[in-house]
Amino acid sequence: MDGDTFARFGYLALLLLAVGGYALAEFRRRPGRALQQVMIWGFIFVGLVAGFGLWSDIRREVLTAQNIGEGGRIEVPIASDGHFYIVAELNGVGVRFAVDTGATDIVLSARDATRIGLDPAALSYFQRAQTANGTVETAPVTIDTLSLGGVSDRGVPAVVNRGDMDGSLLGMAYLARFSRLEMTPRLLVLER
């Protein structure tokens, strides 16, 4: 144990002794009030621990939420992992997409395909796609309705990836439907 570690332990021991001594004195004088204070501080501590533990999830959901403005303008802030994510409704079901300008098509994971009413096991995977992880088999499908930014499209072509995917991808075939696509280091702007 080096000198810095020893000093930290000494400081913590003195702090614990001071707080513990005060708490013991309060318990002897007014046990009901002291117990109430201990419980309040315990709830505060548990709340802080929970908040810190869930911060990455909260941040991802709150800070990366898309903003739909007037005229179908969609603003999407960059997520902490450096990607842009958009939630669109496919056949009435919300699906979270990673915006992928390197992907040609809308690429659905098997999980998202199932959620929107498709049966991945019954699809014909006769197409091939080149990805960063190699060649994957895909099956062409048609999405009945895709709604984003107050605009709904019908009969939207997509593919279902047979391989493992964490989520679905929104590729250029759909992004090209927008009259404006602007990507800055912190914001993605789409306009119809």
Residue, then its C-alpha position, 0 to 999 in steps of 0.5 A: m500500500d503506497g502513501d496515497t492509498f494510506a492517506r485516502f483510507g485515513y481520510l475515509a476512516l476519519l469521515l466515517l468516524a465523524v458521521g458515525g459519531y454524529a448519527l449515534a448521538e442523534f439516535r440516542r437523543r431523537p431515535g425517530r427523527a434520526l431514523q427518518q433522516v437515515m431513510i431519506w439519505g438512503f433513498i437519495f443514495v439509492g436514487l443516485v446509484a440508479g440514476f448513474g447506472l441508467w444514465s447511458d440508457i436515459r441519455r440514449e433515449v432522451l438526447t438522441a430523440q428525433n425532432i419532427g418539425e414543420g413541413g416534415r422536417i426531421e432533425v436527429p442528433i448524433a448518438s453517443d456511439g457516433h451514429f444517427y438513429i431514427v424511429a419510423e412506423l412500419n405497418g403501425v409498429g415503431v422500429r428503430f433504424a441506424v441511418d446507414t448511407g453505406a447501405t443501399d436498401i432498408v435492411l430489417s433484422a429478423r427480429d424487426a421483421t417479425r415485429i412488423g408481421l413478417d415471418p423470416a423463416a418463410l422468406s426466400y433468401f436468394q439475394r446476396a449483400q456485401t457488408a463490412n462483415g462479409t457476404v450475407e443472404t437477404a430476402p426481398v420484402t415489401i413494407d405495407t406502410l412506412s411512416l416518418g415525419g408525418v409522411s406515409d409511404r406505401g409499398v416500400p421495398a426492403v430486405v430482411n437479413r438472414g444473418d445476425m443484426d443488432g438492429s435495422l438499417l435505413g439505407m439510401a433507397y429510402l433516404a433518397r425520397f427526401s429532397r434534402l439530406e444534410m449531415t453535420p458532425r452533430l445533426l442529421v436533417l431530413e426534409r421532404 
